[in-house]
Amino acid sequence: MRKTTKKKAAPIVITVGVVLYMVPLVGISLLSIGGLAEAGEFAAAPFLLTYAVLGGAVIAGIIRALLQRLDEIDGGEEEEASRY
């Protein structure tokens, strides 16, 4: 096993955990908006839509951070910084 493979495990596990936590929350928010639309009550819809959009942004952000971290590990930037 390469040395970088062990360093990649933690970021991947954390990303999977956060995504598994956020996806149901976003899904429930969107389903709730649908339920409110059927009932004709739109008072809480903006709040739920905002929550769903922010949850989606968290998911997109953490996946982007994961990809950047994996590129850093592959590029050996961590090893270069340890010299100083």
N, C-alpha and C positions, 0 to 999 in steps of 0.2 A: 504494500500500500504506500502510495506517495505521501510525502510529508504534508502536502497541501490538502490532501483529502480529509485529514482529521480537523484541519482548521475550517473547512467548509461545513462540517456537520452542525455546529452550533447555530450559525446564521440561518441555515435551512430549517432546522427544527423550530427556531423562534418564529420564523416567517410562517411556517405551516400552522403553528399554534395560534398566531394572531389572526390569520385568515380564517381558520376554523372557528374562531371566536366571533369574528365580525360578520361573516356571511349569514349566519342565522339571524343576527340582529337586523341587518339590512333587509333580508327577506321578510321578516316579520313586519318591519315598517312598511314595506311595499304592499304586503298583503292587507295590512290594516288600512292603508289608503284606499285600496280596492273595496274593502268592506264599507268604509265610510262613504265612498262614492255611490255604492248600491243603496245605502240607507238614506242618501241625500243630506248627510251631515258633513259639512266641509270645514268646521271650525278648527279641528286638530290637523287637518291635512297639510297645511304649510309646515307645521312643526315636524310632522313625520317625514315629509319630503326632504326637509333640510337634514334631518337625522340620517336618512338613507343616502343622500348625496355625500355628506361628510364621512359616513362609513365607507362608501365606495372610494373616497379620496384616501382614506387611511389604508385600505387594501392596495390601491395602486401605488401609494407612496412606499409602503413597506416592501412591495415586490421590486420597485425600482431601486430601493436601498440595497436589497439582497443582490440584485444583479451587479450593482456598483461594487459591493463588497467582494463578490466572487471574482470580478475583474481585477480588483486590487490583489487578492490572494494569488491569482494566476500570474499577475505581473511581477510578483515578488517584492512589492513595495513595502510590505511589513518587514521583510528581512533587511532591506536597505535602511529603513529607519532605525533598526536596532543597532546599527554601527555607530550611531551618534549618541 
